[in-house]
Amino acid sequence: MISVTALFLGPAKDLTKVESAALDLRVGATVGDARRAIAERFPRLGEGLSKMRLALNQEFVVDTQVLRAGDELAVVPPVSGG
């Protein structure tokens, strides 16, 4: 098992009611696996999670990126401006 930290920003933080959470995942888990684990643990994110980008150690990544122990995964909601 590996442990990664999920950080929740903006509306994601409002929906989860936490700033961060530890995720215990299998060795070889991907960002997509983490996305599914987050969806299961925080169902209030709902369908919106599929529209949110994930940043691994402060860089946006695709769901096929493999995670390592100690990684930090930020959940970044879409942003709009005016």
All heavy atoms as a GROMACS GRO file, in nm:
protein
  605
    1MET      N    1   0.085  -0.119   0.000
    1MET     CA    2   0.000   0.000   0.000
    1MET      C    3   0.088   0.124   0.000
    1MET      O    4   0.198   0.122   0.054
    1MET     CB    5  -0.089   0.003   0.125
    1MET     CG    6  -0.192  -0.108   0.135
    1MET     SD    7  -0.320  -0.100   0.012
    1MET     CE    8  -0.430   0.018   0.082
    2ILE      N    9   0.035   0.228  -0.063
    2ILE     CA   10   0.100   0.359  -0.058
    2ILE      C   11  -0.001   0.459  -0.003
    2ILE      O   12  -0.122   0.437  -0.012
    2ILE     CB   13   0.151   0.406  -0.196
    2ILE    CG1   14   0.034   0.422  -0.294
    2ILE    CG2   15   0.257   0.311  -0.251
    2ILE    CD1   16   0.071   0.495  -0.422
    3SER      N   17   0.049   0.566   0.053
    3SER     CA   18  -0.037   0.671   0.103
    3SER      C   19  -0.006   0.799   0.027
    3SER      O   20   0.111   0.836   0.012
    3SER     CB   21  -0.014   0.692   0.253
    3SER     OG   22  -0.102   0.791   0.302
    4VAL      N   23  -0.111   0.863  -0.025
    4VAL     CA   24  -0.098   0.992  -0.091
    4VAL      C   25  -0.194   1.088  -0.022
    4VAL      O   26  -0.291   1.045   0.041
    4VAL     CB   27  -0.127   0.986  -0.242
    4VAL    CG1   28  -0.032   0.890  -0.312
    4VAL    CG2   29  -0.269   0.947  -0.270
    5THR      N   30  -0.166   1.216  -0.033
    5THR     CA   31  -0.252   1.317   0.027
    5THR      C   32  -0.334   1.386  -0.080
    5THR      O   33  -0.278   1.435  -0.179
    5THR     CB   34  -0.168   1.422   0.103
    5THR    OG1   35  -0.092   1.356   0.204
    5THR    CG2   36  -0.257   1.528   0.168
    6ALA      N   37  -0.466   1.389  -0.062
    6ALA     CA   38  -0.554   1.462  -0.152
    6ALA      C   39  -0.583   1.597  -0.088
    6ALA      O   40  -0.622   1.605   0.028
    6ALA     CB   41  -0.684   1.385  -0.174
    7LEU      N   42  -0.561   1.704  -0.165
    7LEU     CA   43  -0.592   1.840  -0.121
    7LEU      C   44  -0.716   1.887  -0.196
    7LEU      O   45  -0.727   1.866  -0.317
    7LEU     CB   46  -0.476   1.935  -0.153
    7LEU     CG   47  -0.341   1.901  -0.093
    7LEU    CD1   48  -0.236   2.000  -0.142
    7LEU    CD2   49  -0.349   1.904   0.058
    8PHE      N   50  -0.807   1.952  -0.126
    8PHE     CA   51  -0.931   1.999  -0.187
    8PHE      C   52  -0.931   2.151  -0.190
    8PHE      O   53  -0.917   2.216  -0.086
    8PHE     CB   54  -1.051   1.945  -0.109
    8PHE     CG   55  -1.054   1.795  -0.105
    8PHE    CD1   56  -1.010   1.726   0.007
    8PHE    CD2   57  -1.095   1.723  -0.216
    8PHE    CE1   58  -1.010   1.588   0.010
    8PHE    CE2   59  -1.095   1.585  -0.214
    8PHE     CZ   60  -1.052   1.516  -0.102
    9LEU      N   61  -0.946   2.206  -0.310
    9LEU     CA   62  -0.941   2.350  -0.329
    9LEU      C   63  -1.078   2.407  -0.366
    9LEU      O   64  -1.158   2.339  -0.430
    9LEU     CB   65  -0.840   2.384  -0.439
    9LEU     CG   66  -0.700   2.325  -0.421
    9LEU    CD1   67  -0.613   2.357  -0.542
    9LEU    CD2   68  -0.636   2.377  -0.294
   10GLY      N   69  -1.103   2.531  -0.326
   10GLY     CA   70  -1.226   2.601  -0.364
   10GLY      C   71  -1.352   2.524  -0.332
   10GLY      O   72  -1.369   2.474  -0.221
   11PRO      N   73  -1.442   2.513  -0.432
   11PRO     CA   74  -1.568   2.442  -0.409
   11PRO      C   75  -1.551   2.296  -0.368
   11PRO      O   76  -1.636   2.242  -0.298
   11PRO     CB   77  -1.639   2.452  -0.545
   11PRO     CG   78  -1.580   2.573  -0.610
   11PRO     CD   79  -1.437   2.577  -0.562
   12ALA      N   80  -1.442   2.233  -0.408
   12ALA     CA   81  -1.418   2.094  -0.367
   12ALA      C   82  -1.401   2.088  -0.215
   12ALA      O   83  -1.450   1.996  -0.150
   12ALA     CB   84  -1.296   2.036  -0.438
   13LYS      N   85  -1.333   2.186  -0.160
   13LYS     CA   86  -1.316   2.193  -0.014
   13LYS      C   87  -1.451   2.216   0.054
   13LYS      O   88  -1.480   2.156   0.157
   13LYS     CB   89  -1.219   2.306   0.020
   13LYS     CG   90  -1.195   2.325   0.168
   13LYS     CD   91  -1.098   2.439   0.190
   13LYS     CE   92  -1.094   2.480   0.334
   13LYS     NZ   93  -1.012   2.600   0.355
   14ASP      N   94  -1.534   2.301  -0.007
   14ASP     CA   95  -1.667   2.327   0.050
   14ASP      C   96  -1.752   2.200   0.052
   14ASP      O   97  -1.825   2.174   0.147
   14ASP     CB   98  -1.739   2.435  -0.030
   14ASP     CG   99  -1.670   2.571  -0.022
   14ASP    OD1  100  -1.593   2.594   0.075
   14ASP    OD2  101  -1.691   2.652  -0.113
   15LEU      N  102  -1.743   2.120  -0.053
   15LEU     CA  103  -1.823   1.998  -0.062
   15LEU      C  104  -1.774   1.886   0.028
   15LEU      O  105  -1.854   1.810   0.083
   15LEU     CB  106  -1.828   1.949  -0.207
   15LEU     CG  107  -1.908   2.036  -0.303
   15LEU    CD1  108  -1.883   1.994  -0.447
   15LEU    CD2  109  -2.056   2.029  -0.269
   16THR      N  110  -1.643   1.874   0.045
   16THR     CA  111  -1.589   1.767   0.129
   16THR      C  112  -1.584   1.804   0.276
   16THR      O  113  -1.576   1.717   0.361
   16THR     CB  114  -1.446   1.729   0.085
   16THR    OG1  115  -1.361   1.843   0.098
   16THR    CG2  116  -1.444   1.678  -0.058
   17LYS      N  117  -1.583   1.934   0.303
   17LYS     CA  118  -1.573   1.986   0.441
   17LYS      C  119  -1.437   1.959   0.504
   17LYS      O  120  -1.422   1.966   0.627
   17LYS     CB  121  -1.684   1.929   0.531
   17LYS     CG  122  -1.823   1.948   0.479
   17LYS     CD  123  -1.866   2.091   0.482
   17LYS     CE  124  -2.013   2.102   0.446
   17LYS     NZ  125  -2.047   2.226   0.383
   18VAL      N  126  -1.336   1.927   0.422
   18VAL     CA  127  -1.200   1.908   0.472
   18VAL      C  128  -1.102   1.972   0.373
   18VAL      O  129  -1.133   1.988   0.255
   18VAL     CB  130  -1.164   1.759   0.491
   18VAL    CG1  131  -1.250   1.695   0.597
   18VAL    CG2  132  -1.172   1.682   0.361
   19GLU      N  133  -0.986   2.009   0.424
   19GLU     CA  134  -0.882   2.064   0.337
   19GLU      C  135  -0.801   1.955   0.270
   19GLU      O  136  -0.752   1.972   0.159
   19GLU     CB  137  -0.788   2.154   0.418
   19GLU     CG  138  -0.851   2.283   0.464
   19GLU     CD  139  -0.753   2.373   0.535
   19GLU    OE1  140  -0.629   2.351   0.524
   19GLU    OE2  141  -0.798   2.467   0.602
   20SER      N  142  -0.785   1.843   0.341
   20SER     CA  143  -0.704   1.733   0.286
   20SER      C  144  -0.749   1.601   0.346
   20SER      O  145  -0.817   1.598   0.449
   20SER     CB  146  -0.556   1.757   0.314
   20SER     OG  147  -0.529   1.752   0.452
   21ALA      N  148  -0.707   1.494   0.279
   21ALA     CA  149  -0.737   1.359   0.328
   21ALA      C  150  -0.629   1.264   0.279
   21ALA      O  151  -0.579   1.278   0.167
   21ALA     CB  152  -0.873   1.313   0.277
   22ALA      N  153  -0.592   1.169   0.364
   22ALA     CA  154  -0.497   1.065   0.325
   22ALA      C  155  -0.572   0.957   0.249
   22ALA      O  156  -0.682   0.918   0.288
   22ALA     CB  157  -0.429   1.007   0.448
   23LEU      N  158  -0.512   0.913   0.139
   23LEU     CA  159  -0.569   0.803   0.061
   23LEU      C  160  -0.471   0.687   0.064
   23LEU      O  161  -0.353   0.705   0.031
   23LEU     CB  162  -0.590   0.845  -0.085
   23LEU     CG  163  -0.682   0.963  -0.113
   23LEU    CD1  164  -0.679   0.996  -0.261
   23LEU    CD2  165  -0.823   0.931  -0.066
   24ASP      N  166  -0.516   0.571   0.104
   24ASP     CA  167  -0.433   0.450   0.101
   24ASP      C  168  -0.470   0.372  -0.025
   24ASP      O  169  -0.584   0.330  -0.041
   24ASP     CB  170  -0.456   0.366   0.226
   24ASP     CG  171  -0.406   0.436   0.351
   24ASP    OD1  172  -0.301   0.503   0.342
   24ASP    OD2  173  -0.472   0.424   0.455
   25LEU      N  174  -0.372   0.358  -0.113
   25LEU     CA  175  -0.394   0.294  -0.243
   25LEU      C  176  -0.294   0.182  -0.263
   25LEU      O  177  -0.190   0.177  -0.198
   25LEU     CB  178  -0.379   0.398  -0.355
   25LEU     CG  179  -0.469   0.522  -0.344
   25LEU    CD1  180  -0.422   0.631  -0.439
   25LEU    CD2  181  -0.612   0.483  -0.373
   26ARG      N  182  -0.324   0.094  -0.357
   26ARG     CA  183  -0.233  -0.016  -0.387
   26ARG      C  184  -0.109   0.037  -0.459
   26ARG      O  185  -0.114   0.140  -0.526
   26ARG     CB  186  -0.303  -0.121  -0.472
   26ARG     CG  187  -0.343  -0.069  -0.609
   26ARG     CD  188  -0.402  -0.176  -0.698
   26ARG     NE  189  -0.453  -0.117  -0.820
   26ARG     CZ  190  -0.378  -0.072  -0.920
   26ARG    NH1  191  -0.248  -0.078  -0.916
   26ARG    NH2  192  -0.435  -0.019  -1.028
   27VAL      N  193   0.001  -0.034  -0.447
   27VAL     CA  194   0.122   0.000  -0.521
   27VAL      C  195   0.089  -0.008  -0.669
   27VAL      O  196   0.024  -0.102  -0.714
   27VAL     CB  197   0.238  -0.096  -0.484
   27VAL    CG1  198   0.358  -0.073  -0.573
   27VAL    CG2  199   0.274  -0.081  -0.338
   28GLY      N  200   0.130   0.091  -0.746
   28GLY     CA  201   0.101   0.095  -0.888
   28GLY      C  202  -0.029   0.167  -0.921
   28GLY      O  203  -0.068   0.174  -1.038
   29ALA      N  204  -0.097   0.222  -0.820
   29ALA     CA  205  -0.222   0.293  -0.843
   29ALA      C  206  -0.198   0.417  -0.927
   29ALA      O  207  -0.090   0.478  -0.922
   29ALA     CB  208  -0.286   0.333  -0.709
   30THR      N  209  -0.299   0.456  -1.003
   30THR     CA  210  -0.290   0.572  -1.091
   30THR      C  211  -0.373   0.688  -1.036
   30THR      O  212  -0.450   0.671  -0.940
   30THR     CB  213  -0.342   0.538  -1.231
   30THR    OG1  214  -0.482   0.506  -1.221
   30THR    CG2  215  -0.264   0.421  -1.294
   31VAL      N  216  -0.359   0.801  -1.100
   31VAL     CA  217  -0.440   0.917  -1.064
   31VAL      C  218  -0.589   0.882  -1.081
   31VAL      O  219  -0.672   0.921  -1.000
   31VAL     CB  220  -0.400   1.040  -1.150
   31VAL    CG1  221  -0.497   1.154  -1.133
   31VAL    CG2  222  -0.258   1.084  -1.113
   32GLY      N  223  -0.622   0.805  -1.184
   32GLY     CA  224  -0.760   0.761  -1.204
   32GLY      C  225  -0.810   0.676  -1.088
   32GLY      O  226  -0.926   0.690  -1.046
   33ASP      N  227  -0.724   0.590  -1.035
   33ASP     CA  228  -0.761   0.510  -0.918
   33ASP      C  229  -0.788   0.602  -0.799
   33ASP      O  230  -0.883   0.581  -0.722
   33ASP     CB  231  -0.649   0.411  -0.882
   33ASP     CG  232  -0.628   0.304  -0.988
   33ASP    OD1  233  -0.725   0.263  -1.054
   33ASP    OD2  234  -0.511   0.263  -1.006
   34ALA      N  235  -0.704   0.703  -0.783
   34ALA     CA  236  -0.724   0.798  -0.673
   34ALA      C  237  -0.853   0.876  -0.692
   34ALA      O  238  -0.927   0.900  -0.596
   34ALA     CB  239  -0.605   0.894  -0.665
   35ARG      N  240  -0.883   0.914  -0.817
   35ARG     CA  241  -1.008   0.985  -0.846
   35ARG      C  242  -1.128   0.899  -0.803
   35ARG      O  243  -1.222   0.948  -0.741
   35ARG     CB  244  -1.016   1.019  -0.994
   35ARG     CG  245  -1.136   1.105  -1.032
   35ARG     CD  246  -1.148   1.126  -1.182
   35ARG     NE  247  -1.038   1.197  -1.241
   35ARG     CZ  248  -1.031   1.330  -1.254
   35ARG    NH1  249  -1.130   1.405  -1.210
   35ARG    NH2  250  -0.925   1.386  -1.311
   36ARG      N  251  -1.124   0.770  -0.834
   36ARG     CA  252  -1.233   0.680  -0.794
   36ARG      C  253  -1.241   0.667  -0.642
   36ARG      O  254  -1.350   0.666  -0.584
   36ARG     CB  255  -1.217   0.544  -0.860
   36ARG     CG  256  -1.255   0.547  -1.009
   36ARG     CD  257  -1.249   0.409  -1.073
   36ARG     NE  258  -1.111   0.362  -1.095
   36ARG     CZ  259  -1.034   0.403  -1.196
   36ARG    NH1  260  -1.079   0.492  -1.282
   36ARG    NH2  261  -0.912   0.355  -1.210
   37ALA      N  262  -1.127   0.659  -0.575
   37ALA     CA  263  -1.125   0.650  -0.429
   37ALA      C  264  -1.183   0.776  -0.366
   37ALA      O  265  -1.257   0.770  -0.267
   37ALA     CB  266  -0.983   0.624  -0.380
   38ILE      N  267  -1.149   0.890  -0.424
   38ILE     CA  268  -1.203   1.018  -0.374
   38ILE      C  269  -1.354   1.022  -0.393
   38ILE      O  270  -1.428   1.062  -0.303
   38ILE     CB  271  -1.135   1.137  -0.445
   38ILE    CG1  272  -0.988   1.147  -0.401
   38ILE    CG2  273  -1.209   1.268  -0.417
   38ILE    CD1  274  -0.903   1.239  -0.487
   39ALA      N  275  -1.402   0.978  -0.509
   39ALA     CA  276  -1.547   0.977  -0.537
   39ALA      C  277  -1.622   0.888  -0.438
   39ALA      O  278  -1.732   0.924  -0.394
   39ALA     CB  279  -1.572   0.932  -0.680
   40GLU      N  280  -1.563   0.774  -0.403
   40GLU     CA  281  -1.627   0.683  -0.307
   40GLU      C  282  -1.630   0.743  -0.168
   40GLU      O  283  -1.729   0.732  -0.096
   40GLU     CB  284  -1.554   0.550  -0.305
   40GLU     CG  285  -1.575   0.466  -0.428
   40GLU     CD  286  -1.493   0.338  -0.427
   40GLU    OE1  287  -1.444   0.298  -0.320
   40GLU    OE2  288  -1.478   0.277  -0.534
   41ARG      N  289  -1.520   0.806  -0.130
   41ARG     CA  290  -1.509   0.859   0.006
   41ARG      C  291  -1.586   0.989   0.025
   41ARG      O  292  -1.634   1.018   0.135
   41ARG     CB  293  -1.361   0.881   0.038
   41ARG     CG  294  -1.335   0.920   0.180
   41ARG     CD  295  -1.192   0.897   0.214
   41ARG     NE  296  -1.157   0.955   0.340
   41ARG     CZ  297  -1.034   0.966   0.385
   41ARG    NH1  298  -0.933   0.922   0.313
   41ARG    NH2  299  -1.008   1.020   0.501
   42PHE      N  300  -1.597   1.068  -0.083
   42PHE     CA  301  -1.663   1.198  -0.075
   42PHE      C  302  -1.772   1.207  -0.183
   42PHE      O  303  -1.757   1.278  -0.284
   42PHE     CB  304  -1.562   1.312  -0.093
   42PHE     CG  305  -1.455   1.313   0.012
   42PHE    CD1  306  -1.330   1.260  -0.014
   42PHE    CD2  307  -1.480   1.367   0.138
   42PHE    CE1  308  -1.231   1.261   0.083
   42PHE    CE2  309  -1.382   1.368   0.236
   42PHE     CZ  310  -1.257   1.314   0.209
   43PRO      N  311  -1.883   1.136  -0.163
   43PRO     CA  312  -1.987   1.131  -0.266
   43PRO      C  313  -2.049   1.267  -0.297
   43PRO      O  314  -2.107   1.284  -0.403
   43PRO     CB  315  -2.090   1.034  -0.210
   43PRO     CG  316  -2.060   1.022  -0.064
   43PRO     CD  317  -1.915   1.054  -0.047
   44ARG      N  318  -2.035   1.364  -0.208
   44ARG     CA  319  -2.090   1.497  -0.235
   44ARG      C  320  -2.021   1.564  -0.354
   44ARG      O  321  -2.077   1.654  -0.414
   44ARG     CB  322  -2.079   1.586  -0.111
   44ARG     CG  323  -2.175   1.540  -0.001
   44ARG     CD  324  -2.192   1.640   0.107
   44ARG     NE  325  -2.254   1.761   0.052
   44ARG     CZ  326  -2.250   1.878   0.111
   44ARG    NH1  327  -2.187   1.893   0.225
   44ARG    NH2  328  -2.308   1.982   0.056
   45LEU      N  329  -1.901   1.518  -0.388
   45LEU     CA  330  -1.835   1.573  -0.508
   45LEU      C  331  -1.910   1.530  -0.633
   45LEU      O  332  -1.910   1.600  -0.733
   45LEU     CB  333  -1.689   1.528  -0.515
   45LEU     CG  334  -1.595   1.592  -0.415
   45LEU    CD1  335  -1.457   1.527  -0.425
   45LEU    CD2  336  -1.584   1.742  -0.438
   46GLY      N  337  -1.973   1.412  -0.626
   46GLY     CA  338  -2.059   1.362  -0.732
   46GLY      C  339  -2.001   1.370  -0.871
   46GLY      O  340  -1.881   1.352  -0.893
   47GLU      N  341  -2.089   1.399  -0.966
   47GLU     CA  342  -2.050   1.408  -1.108
   47GLU      C  343  -1.947   1.518  -1.131
   47GLU      O  344  -1.870   1.512  -1.225
   47GLU     CB  345  -2.174   1.436  -1.194
   47GLU     CG  346  -2.277   1.327  -1.193
   47GLU     CD  347  -2.231   1.205  -1.270
   47GLU    OE1  348  -2.168   1.221  -1.375
   47GLU    OE2  349  -2.258   1.094  -1.222
   48GLY      N  350  -1.946   1.618  -1.044
   48GLY     CA  351  -1.854   1.730  -1.061
   48GLY      C  352  -1.708   1.689  -1.059
   48GLY      O  353  -1.623   1.754  -1.120
   49LEU      N  354  -1.677   1.579  -0.991
   49LEU     CA  355  -1.538   1.535  -0.982
   49LEU      C  356  -1.481   1.502  -1.120
   49LEU      O  357  -1.364   1.526  -1.146
   49LEU     CB  358  -1.526   1.414  -0.889
   49LEU     CG  359  -1.385   1.365  -0.860
   49LEU    CD1  360  -1.298   1.475  -0.798
   49LEU    CD2  361  -1.388   1.244  -0.771
   50SER      N  362  -1.565   1.453  -1.211
   50SER     CA  363  -1.516   1.420  -1.345
   50SER      C  364  -1.477   1.544  -1.424
   50SER      O  365  -1.399   1.536  -1.518
   50SER     CB  366  -1.620   1.340  -1.422
   50SER     OG  367  -1.734   1.420  -1.447
   51LYS      N  368  -1.526   1.661  -1.383
   51LYS     CA  369  -1.493   1.787  -1.450
   51LYS      C  370  -1.376   1.859  -1.384
   51LYS      O  371  -1.329   1.961  -1.435
   51LYS     CB  372  -1.615   1.878  -1.452
   51LYS     CG  373  -1.730   1.821  -1.533
   51LYS     CD  374  -1.850   1.911  -1.525
   51LYS     CE  375  -1.963   1.860  -1.609
   51LYS     NZ  376  -2.043   1.757  -1.546
   52MET      N  377  -1.331   1.808  -1.271
   52MET     CA  378  -1.222   1.872  -1.198
   52MET      C  379  -1.089   1.815  -1.244
   52MET      O  380  -1.076   1.697  -1.273
   52MET     CB  381  -1.240   1.851  -1.047
   52MET     CG  382  -1.364   1.916  -0.994
   52MET     SD  383  -1.380   1.892  -0.816
   52MET     CE  384  -1.548   1.943  -0.792
   53ARG      N  385  -0.989   1.902  -1.251
   53ARG     CA  386  -0.855   1.858  -1.286
   53ARG      C  387  -0.782   1.816  -1.161
   53ARG      O  388  -0.810   1.865  -1.051
   53ARG     CB  389  -0.780   1.972  -1.355
   53ARG     CG  390  -0.849   2.008  -1.485
   53ARG     CD  391  -0.767   2.075  -1.586
   53ARG     NE  392  -0.645   2.006  -1.620
   53ARG     CZ  393  -0.543   2.068  -1.678
   53ARG    NH1  394  -0.549   2.195  -1.706
   53ARG    NH2  395  -0.433   2.001  -1.708
   54LEU      N  396  -0.687   1.726  -1.177
   54LEU     CA  397  -0.605   1.682  -1.064
   54LEU      C  398  -0.461   1.722  -1.093
   54LEU      O  399  -0.411   1.702  -1.204
   54LEU     CB  400  -0.618   1.532  -1.044
   54LEU     CG  401  -0.759   1.482  -1.012
   54LEU    CD1  402  -0.760   1.332  -0.992
   54LEU    CD2  403  -0.816   1.550  -0.889
   55ALA      N  404  -0.399   1.779  -0.992
   55ALA     CA  405  -0.259   1.819  -1.004
   55ALA      C  406  -0.177   1.732  -0.910
   55ALA      O  407  -0.206   1.723  -0.791
   55ALA     CB  408  -0.242   1.967  -0.969
   56LEU      N  409  -0.076   1.668  -0.965
   56LEU     CA  410   0.012   1.582  -0.888
   56LEU      C  411   0.140   1.657  -0.858
   56LEU      O  412   0.211   1.698  -0.950
   56LEU     CB  413   0.041   1.454  -0.968
   56LEU     CG  414   0.136   1.353  -0.904
   56LEU    CD1  415   0.080   1.302  -0.772
   56LEU    CD2  416   0.162   1.239  -1.000
   57ASN      N  417   0.164   1.681  -0.730
   57ASN     CA  418   0.283   1.756  -0.688
   57ASN      C  419   0.295   1.887  -0.765
   57ASN      O  420   0.400   1.923  -0.816
   57ASN     CB  421   0.408   1.670  -0.703
   57ASN     CG  422   0.399   1.543  -0.622
   57ASN    OD1  423   0.343   1.542  -0.513
   57ASN    ND2  424   0.449   1.434  -0.676
   58GLN      N  425   0.182   1.957  -0.775
   58GLN     CA  426   0.169   2.091  -0.833
   58GLN      C  427   0.180   2.096  -0.985
   58GLN      O  428   0.205   2.202  -1.042
   58GLN     CB  429   0.269   2.188  -0.768
   58GLN     CG  430   0.250   2.199  -0.619
   58GLN     CD  431   0.343   2.298  -0.553
   58GLN    OE1  432   0.421   2.365  -0.619
   58GLN    NE2  433   0.335   2.308  -0.423
   59GLU      N  434   0.158   1.983  -1.052
   59GLU     CA  435   0.155   1.981  -1.198
   59GLU      C  436   0.034   1.901  -1.243
   59GLU      O  437   0.011   1.790  -1.196
   59GLU     CB  438   0.283   1.917  -1.255
   59GLU     CG  439   0.406   2.002  -1.234
   59GLU     CD  440   0.526   1.948  -1.309
   59GLU    OE1  441   0.507   1.888  -1.417
   59GLU    OE2  442   0.637   1.966  -1.260
   60PHE      N  443  -0.042   1.957  -1.338
   60PHE     CA  444  -0.158   1.886  -1.390
   60PHE      C  445  -0.113   1.759  -1.461
   60PHE      O  446  -0.012   1.759  -1.531
   60PHE     CB  447  -0.239   1.975  -1.486
   60PHE     CG  448  -0.313   2.084  -1.414
   60PHE    CD1  449  -0.279   2.216  -1.434
   60PHE    CD2  450  -0.416   2.055  -1.325
   60PHE    CE1  451  -0.347   2.318  -1.368
   60PHE    CE2  452  -0.484   2.155  -1.258
   60PHE     CZ  453  -0.449   2.286  -1.279
   61VAL      N  454  -0.189   1.652  -1.439
   61VAL     CA  455  -0.154   1.522  -1.495
   61VAL      C  456  -0.279   1.454  -1.551
   61VAL      O  457  -0.390   1.494  -1.522
   61VAL     CB  458  -0.088   1.430  -1.389
   61VAL    CG1  459   0.047   1.482  -1.348
   61VAL    CG2  460  -0.178   1.414  -1.267
   62VAL      N  461  -0.256   1.349  -1.628
   62VAL     CA  462  -0.366   1.266  -1.680
   62VAL      C  463  -0.392   1.153  -1.582
   62VAL      O  464  -0.309   1.120  -1.497
   62VAL     CB  465  -0.332   1.211  -1.820
   62VAL    CG1  466  -0.319   1.325  -1.920
   62VAL    CG2  467  -0.206   1.127  -1.817
   63ASP      N  468  -0.509   1.091  -1.595
   63ASP     CA  469  -0.550   0.986  -1.502
   63ASP      C  470  -0.464   0.860  -1.508
   63ASP      O  471  -0.469   0.778  -1.418
   63ASP     CB  472  -0.697   0.950  -1.524
   63ASP     CG  473  -0.793   1.048  -1.458
   63ASP    OD1  474  -0.747   1.150  -1.400
   63ASP    OD2  475  -0.914   1.024  -1.462
   64THR      N  476  -0.385   0.844  -1.612
   64THR     CA  477  -0.301   0.724  -1.624
   64THR      C  478  -0.167   0.738  -1.552
   64THR      O  479  -0.092   0.640  -1.541
   64THR     CB  480  -0.275   0.690  -1.771
   64THR    OG1  481  -0.216   0.804  -1.836
   64THR    CG2  482  -0.404   0.651  -1.842
   65GLN      N  483  -0.138   0.855  -1.498
   65GLN     CA  484  -0.012   0.878  -1.426
   65GLN      C  485  -0.007   0.790  -1.301
   65GLN      O  486  -0.102   0.786  -1.224
   65GLN     CB  487   0.000   1.026  -1.387
   65GLN     CG  488   0.120   1.059  -1.302
   65GLN     CD  489   0.250   1.050  -1.378
   65GLN    OE1  490   0.259   1.094  -1.491
   65GLN    NE2  491   0.350   0.991  -1.317
   66VAL      N  492   0.104   0.720  -1.283
   66VAL     CA  493   0.121   0.633  -1.166
   66VAL      C  494   0.162   0.716  -1.046
   66VAL      O  495   0.244   0.808  -1.056
   66VAL     CB  496   0.226   0.523  -1.195
   66VAL    CG1  497   0.253   0.439  -1.072
   66VAL    CG2  498   0.178   0.434  -1.310
   67LEU      N  499   0.104   0.683  -0.931
   67LEU     CA  500   0.132   0.753  -0.806
   67LEU      C  501   0.243   0.683  -0.728
   67LEU      O  502   0.263   0.562  -0.742
   67LEU     CB  503   0.006   0.758  -0.720
   67LEU     CG  504  -0.111   0.834  -0.781
   67LEU    CD1  505  -0.238   0.807  -0.702
   67LEU    CD2  506  -0.081   0.983  -0.786
   68ARG      N  507   0.310   0.761  -0.644
   68ARG     CA  508   0.412   0.706  -0.553
   68ARG      C  509   0.378   0.748  -0.410
   68ARG      O  510   0.311   0.849  -0.389
   68ARG     CB  511   0.550   0.760  -0.590
   68ARG     CG  512   0.598   0.710  -0.726
   68ARG     CD  513   0.731   0.768  -0.758
   68ARG     NE  514   0.710   0.912  -0.772
   68ARG     CZ  515   0.794   0.995  -0.830
   68ARG    NH1  516   0.908   0.952  -0.876
   68ARG    NH2  517   0.767   1.123  -0.841
   69ALA      N  518   0.427   0.675  -0.316
   69ALA     CA  519   0.404   0.707  -0.175
   69ALA      C  520   0.449   0.850  -0.147
   69ALA      O  521   0.555   0.892  -0.194
   69ALA     CB  522   0.480   0.609  -0.086
   70GLY      N  523   0.367   0.922  -0.073
   70GLY     CA  524   0.401   1.058  -0.035
   70GLY      C  525   0.358   1.165  -0.134
   70GLY      O  526   0.375   1.284  -0.108
   71ASP      N  527   0.303   1.124  -0.250
   71ASP     CA  528   0.258   1.222  -0.348
   71ASP      C  529   0.146   1.308  -0.291
   71ASP      O  530   0.072   1.267  -0.200
   71ASP     CB  531   0.207   1.154  -0.476
   71ASP     CG  532   0.319   1.112  -0.570
   71ASP    OD1  533   0.432   1.162  -0.556
   71ASP    OD2  534   0.291   1.031  -0.660
   72GLU      N  535   0.131   1.428  -0.348
   72GLU     CA  536   0.025   1.520  -0.311
   72GLU      C  537  -0.061   1.542  -0.435
   72GLU      O  538  -0.011   1.581  -0.540
   72GLU     CB  539   0.087   1.652  -0.264
   72GLU     CG  540  -0.012   1.755  -0.219
   72GLU     CD  541   0.060   1.880  -0.172
   72GLU    OE1  542   0.090   1.965  -0.259
   72GLU    OE2  543   0.087   1.891  -0.051
   73LEU      N  544  -0.189   1.516  -0.422
   73LEU     CA  545  -0.281   1.524  -0.534
   73LEU      C  546  -0.387   1.631  -0.503
   73LEU      O  547  -0.467   1.614  -0.412
   73LEU     CB  548  -0.347   1.388  -0.554
   73LEU     CG  549  -0.424   1.364  -0.680
   73LEU    CD1  550  -0.334   1.371  -0.802
   73LEU    CD2  551  -0.493   1.229  -0.675
   74ALA      N  552  -0.385   1.741  -0.576
   74ALA     CA  553  -0.479   1.850  -0.554
   74ALA      C  554  -0.600   1.836  -0.647
   74ALA      O  555  -0.584   1.813  -0.766
   74ALA     CB  556  -0.412   1.984  -0.576
   75VAL      N  557  -0.719   1.850  -0.590
   75VAL     CA  558  -0.844   1.848  -0.666
   75VAL      C  559  -0.877   1.993  -0.697
   75VAL      O  560  -0.904   2.072  -0.608
   75VAL     CB  561  -0.956   1.781  -0.585
   75VAL    CG1  562  -1.086   1.783  -0.663
   75VAL    CG2  563  -0.917   1.639  -0.547
   76VAL      N  564  -0.871   2.027  -0.828
   76VAL     CA  565  -0.885   2.166  -0.872
   76VAL      C  566  -1.014   2.182  -0.952
   76VAL      O  567  -1.022   2.137  -1.067
   76VAL     CB  568  -0.764   2.208  -0.957
   76VAL    CG1  569  -0.773   2.354  -0.995
   76VAL    CG2  570  -0.632   2.177  -0.885
   77PRO      N  571  -1.115   2.248  -0.893
   77PRO     CA  572  -1.241   2.270  -0.965
   77PRO      C  573  -1.221   2.366  -1.083
   77PRO      O  574  -1.126   2.445  -1.083
   77PRO     CB  575  -1.332   2.332  -0.861
   77PRO     CG  576  -1.269   2.298  -0.730
   77PRO     CD  577  -1.122   2.292  -0.756
   78PRO      N  578  -1.314   2.361  -1.180
   78PRO     CA  579  -1.307   2.458  -1.289
   78PRO      C  580  -1.320   2.600  -1.234
   78PRO      O  581  -1.390   2.623  -1.135
   78PRO     CB  582  -1.428   2.424  -1.376
   78PRO     CG  583  -1.478   2.293  -1.328
   78PRO     CD  584  -1.426   2.271  -1.191
   79VAL      N  585  -1.255   2.692  -1.298
   79VAL     CA  586  -1.256   2.832  -1.255
   79VAL      C  587  -1.316   2.916  -1.367
   79VAL      O  588  -1.286   2.895  -1.484
   79VAL     CB  589  -1.113   2.882  -1.224
   79VAL    CG1  590  -1.114   3.027  -1.183
   79VAL    CG2  591  -1.050   2.796  -1.115
   80SER      N  592  -1.401   3.010  -1.330
   80SER     CA  593  -1.453   3.103  -1.430
   80SER      C  594  -1.427   3.244  -1.381
   80SER      O  595  -1.415   3.268  -1.263
   80SER     CB  596  -1.603   3.080  -1.454
   80SER     OG  597  -1.675   3.108  -1.338
   81GLY      N  598  -1.416   3.333  -1.474
   81GLY     CA  599  -1.390   3.472  -1.438
   81GLY      C  600  -1.479   3.564  -1.517
   81GLY      O  601  -1.556   3.523  -1.602
   82GLY      N  602  -1.466   3.688  -1.488
   82GLY     CA  603  -1.555   3.782  -1.556
   82GLY      C  604  -1.486   3.903  -1.603
   82GLY      O  605  -1.379   3.934  -1.614
   0.00000   0.00000   0.00000
